[in-house]
C-alpha cells in the first residue's frame, strides 16, 4: 500500500535537495539536514540505501557527501518510493489479509487501481521537474549564490 511516511518524505526531499543545491563537489548530509530540517538519524540511513540502489553516489572523507548517480531527468519519484518502501519493509494489506467477497472483489480492486494510477504519475515525475518547480517558485539555491571559478 502506498503510504506517506516521514522516511519517504525525507528521502524525496533529500534527493531534490542534492539535485537543487548541487555544485562541483558533493552535497554534505549536514547541509541537507540543516536546509530540510531532517533529523540526521533518518537521513543517513535513507541516503545510504539510496546509494546502495543506484539513485545517489556517495563520497567518503572530509570533503565527502552525496550526488546524484544519474542525471536528474532520469530519476523519478516512483523509484525513490520503491526504494523507501523496501527499506521500511512494510507489507501491503490489500494483498496480505483475507476479506469478504465484497472486499476482495470490489473494494480492494479499486484501491489497487488508484495506487497504480498514483505510481504511474510518480514514475512520470522526475527530480528535474521538481527542481524546475522550485526555481519557478523563486526558491534560492545555495550554490547559485556561490561563484563557480571552474574552467
C-alpha positions as CSV (number, residue, x, y, z in Angstrom):
1,X,0.0,0.0,0.0
2,X,1.3,3.4,-0.8
3,X,1.6,5.2,2.5
4,X,3.1,8.6,3.0
5,X,5.7,8.2,5.8
6,X,8.3,10.6,7.2
7,X,11.0,8.5,5.8
8,X,9.5,8.7,2.3
9,X,9.1,12.5,2.5
10,X,12.7,12.8,3.9
11,X,14.0,10.7,1.0
12,X,12.3,12.7,-1.7
13,X,13.3,16.0,-0.1
14,X,16.9,14.9,0.3
15,X,17.2,13.8,-3.3
16,X,15.7,17.0,-4.6
17,X,17.9,19.0,-2.2
18,X,21.0,17.2,-3.6
19,X,19.9,17.9,-7.2
20,X,18.9,21.5,-6.5
21,X,21.9,22.5,-4.4
22,X,24.5,20.5,-6.4
23,X,27.8,22.1,-7.2
24,X,31.2,20.8,-8.4
25,X,31.5,18.9,-5.1
26,X,29.2,16.5,-3.3
27,X,26.4,17.8,-1.0
28,X,27.1,17.1,2.7
29,X,24.4,15.4,4.7
30,X,24.8,18.1,7.4
31,X,23.8,20.7,4.8
32,X,20.7,18.7,3.7
33,X,19.7,18.2,7.3
34,X,20.1,21.9,8.0
35,X,18.2,23.1,4.9
36,X,15.4,20.5,5.1
37,X,15.1,20.1,8.9
38,X,15.5,16.3,8.6
39,X,17.0,14.6,11.6
40,X,20.4,13.1,10.8
41,X,19.4,9.6,12.2
42,X,16.8,9.3,9.5
43,X,18.8,11.0,6.8
44,X,21.9,8.9,6.9
45,X,20.0,5.6,6.8
46,X,17.9,6.7,3.8
47,X,20.9,8.2,1.9
48,X,22.9,5.1,2.3
49,X,20.0,3.0,1.0
50,X,19.6,5.3,-2.0
51,X,23.3,4.9,-2.7
52,X,23.0,1.1,-2.5
53,X,20.1,1.3,-5.0
54,X,22.0,3.5,-7.5
55,X,20.0,6.7,-7.1
56,X,22.8,8.5,-5.3
57,X,26.5,8.2,-5.3
58,X,28.4,8.7,-2.0
59,X,31.9,10.1,-1.5
60,X,33.7,9.5,1.8
61,X,36.1,11.8,3.6
62,X,36.3,15.3,4.9
63,X,35.0,16.7,1.6
64,X,32.6,13.9,1.1
65,X,28.9,13.9,0.6
66,X,26.3,12.8,-1.9
67,X,25.5,13.5,-5.5
68,X,23.0,12.0,-8.0
69,X,24.2,8.8,-9.5
70,X,22.4,9.7,-12.8
71,X,21.1,12.8,-14.5
72,X,18.2,14.3,-12.6
73,X,15.9,13.9,-15.6
74,X,16.5,10.1,-15.3
75,X,15.5,9.8,-11.6
76,X,11.8,9.6,-10.8
77,X,9.8,10.0,-7.6
78,X,8.5,6.4,-8.3
79,X,12.0,5.0,-8.0
80,X,12.5,6.7,-4.6
81,X,9.2,5.5,-3.4
82,X,10.0,1.9,-4.2
83,X,13.4,2.1,-2.5
84,X,11.9,3.6,0.7
85,X,9.1,1.0,0.7
86,X,11.7,-1.7,0.5
87,X,13.7,-0.1,3.3
88,X,10.6,0.2,5.5
89,X,9.7,-3.4,4.8
90,X,6.0,-2.6,5.1
91,X,3.6,-5.1,3.7
92,X,0.6,-4.3,1.6
93,X,-2.7,-5.1,3.5
94,X,-4.5,-5.2,0.2
95,X,-2.7,-8.4,-0.7
96,X,-1.9,-9.8,2.7
97,X,-5.2,-10.3,4.6
98,X,-8.3,-12.2,4.0
99,X,-11.5,-10.3,3.4
100,X,-15.1,-10.8,2.4
101,X,-16.2,-11.3,-1.2
102,X,-17.2,-7.6,-1.3
103,X,-13.9,-6.5,0.0
104,X,-11.9,-8.8,-2.3
105,X,-13.8,-8.2,-5.5
106,X,-15.0,-4.6,-5.1
107,X,-13.1,-2.5,-2.5
108,X,-9.6,-3.9,-3.0
109,X,-9.5,-3.7,-6.8
110,X,-10.4,0.0,-6.7
111,X,-7.7,0.6,-4.1
112,X,-5.2,-1.2,-6.3
113,X,-6.3,0.7,-9.3
114,X,-5.8,4.0,-7.5
115,X,-2.4,3.0,-6.2
116,X,-1.3,2.0,-9.7
117,X,-2.5,5.4,-11.1
118,X,-0.6,7.3,-8.4
119,X,2.6,5.2,-9.1
120,X,2.2,5.8,-12.8
121,X,2.2,9.6,-12.1
122,X,5.1,9.3,-9.7
123,X,7.0,7.3,-12.4
124,X,6.5,10.2,-14.8
125,X,7.6,12.9,-12.3
126,X,11.4,13.4,-12.4
127,X,13.7,15.2,-10.0
128,X,14.4,17.7,-12.7
129,X,10.7,18.6,-12.8
130,X,10.7,19.3,-9.0
131,X,13.9,21.4,-9.4
132,X,12.3,23.4,-12.1
133,X,9.2,23.9,-9.8
134,X,11.5,25.1,-7.0
135,X,13.2,27.6,-9.4
136,X,9.9,28.8,-10.7
137,X,8.8,29.5,-7.2
138,X,11.9,31.5,-6.5
139,X,13.5,29.2,-4.0
140,X,17.1,30.1,-3.8
141,X,19.8,27.5,-4.4
142,X,22.8,28.0,-2.0
143,X,25.2,27.0,-4.8
144,X,23.7,29.5,-7.2
145,X,24.9,32.2,-4.8
146,X,28.4,30.9,-4.8
147,X,30.5,31.9,-7.8
148,X,32.0,28.9,-9.6
149,X,35.5,29.6,-10.9
150,X,35.9,26.2,-12.6
151,X,37.3,26.4,-16.1
